[in-house]
Amino acid sequence: MTERKPYRVIISGGGTGGHIYPAIAIANALRARHPDTEILFVGAQGRMEMQKVPEAGYSIEGLWISGLQRKLTIDNLAFPVKIISSSFKANQIINEFKPHAAVGVGGYASGPLVYVASLRKVPSLLQEQNSYAGLTNKMLSNQVDKICVAHPGMEKFFPAEKLVFTGNPIRKEIVELAQQKLDEKKEEAIEYFGLDPQKQTLLVIGGSLGARTLNESVINNIQLLVDANVQVIWQSGRYYYKKMKAQLTATPDHTGIQLREFLTRMDLAYSVSDVVISRAGALSISELALVQKPVIFVPSPNVAEDHQRKNAEALVRAKAALMITDDEAPQSLIKQVLTLLADKSQQKQLRQNIQQWARPEAADHIAQEVVKLIEEKQ
């Protein structure tokens, strides 16, 4: 019997944490199955994957690519040139790395890479996280061999025979958190964030770049939280951190408000939180389901086909989450938080009902599909 050579896999995509962390989870799952697997990431130059992927221990190449804007800009005029340039670079990467498979997780960079890989007859797989398919994945769907999805009914976007229902890949530390005793992690989290174990804790997460409405809803009602003796772990995001910090510093008695630009230990943040405020992106929903947290979703209105609202409404119908619209949030969000913090019965109901969205094995399932594709073509 001939010895199996190490598999080589390219994983492409990114732009936001919602694409990057699932991609890293897939890479980790591939390595868990076959530790000698060689993995190369391909992202967009200047985007956060160029920092986050190396931090996770993987190599990454950058393409000169960005998305189309909704108005006439210099970037839009350069878009055709970027596509050509990125396609040439993708072809060069494939020539040098010689992958056995290519995986696209959505985002700008996955388009040129997966398209060129499919033309080169490299087995290709897409991972679609949302209930409304992204433009890049829809355009690539006829080129690839498999499409891993996290929601039912995705045949309205993709060829039904290519679909595999896997759920969304979750960061390893969040899966491990769900498998541990939360009380043990909670003690570590209290020390890490410098919290009072006697107080209730609100977690606010608006995404890696930040969410203006969430930040303004919190800062403009911060005194309500202080007066209610609620402590807060608050990820403002890169774009809003300095402004929020300046405004928070002017707030009396704000020592219980832990403002961070970015939360590197989401496992600890989840473990210690009693209630969570979040956007309704696919990754956030999957993680919150896994750790079973009572959550109030504020869907972003700035996404294709309003898919965050559709995601959140599905959970609201199942009594698995609460939802406040972006327009309502400045006036109603913190009041709703305080009501939920006072209602232990509703918290219990939300925790129980959100479990059905949890798919802890998703990353391994996708890794299994990648390996299957490779072995079928060899």
Buried (B, 14 or more C-beta within 10 A) or exposed (E): EEEEEEBBBBBBBBBBBBBBBBBBBBBBBBBEBBEEBBBBBBBBBEBBBBEBBEEBEBEBBBBBBBBEEEEEEEEBEEBEEBBEBBBEBBBEBBEEBEBBBBBBBBBBBBBBBBBBBBBBEBBBBBBBBBBBBBEBBBEBBEBBBBBBBBBEEBEEBBEEEBBBEBBBBBBBBBBEBBEEEBEEBBEBBBEBBEBEEEBBBBBBBBBBBBBBBBBBBBBBBBEBBBEBEBBBBBBBBEBBBEBBBEBBEEEEEBEBBBBBBBBEBBBBBBBBBBBBBBBBBBBBBBBBBBBBBBBBBBBBEEBEEBBBBBBBBBBBEEEBBBBBBBEBBBEBBBEBBBBBBEBEEBBEBBBEBBEEBBBBBBBBBBBBBBBBBBEEEE
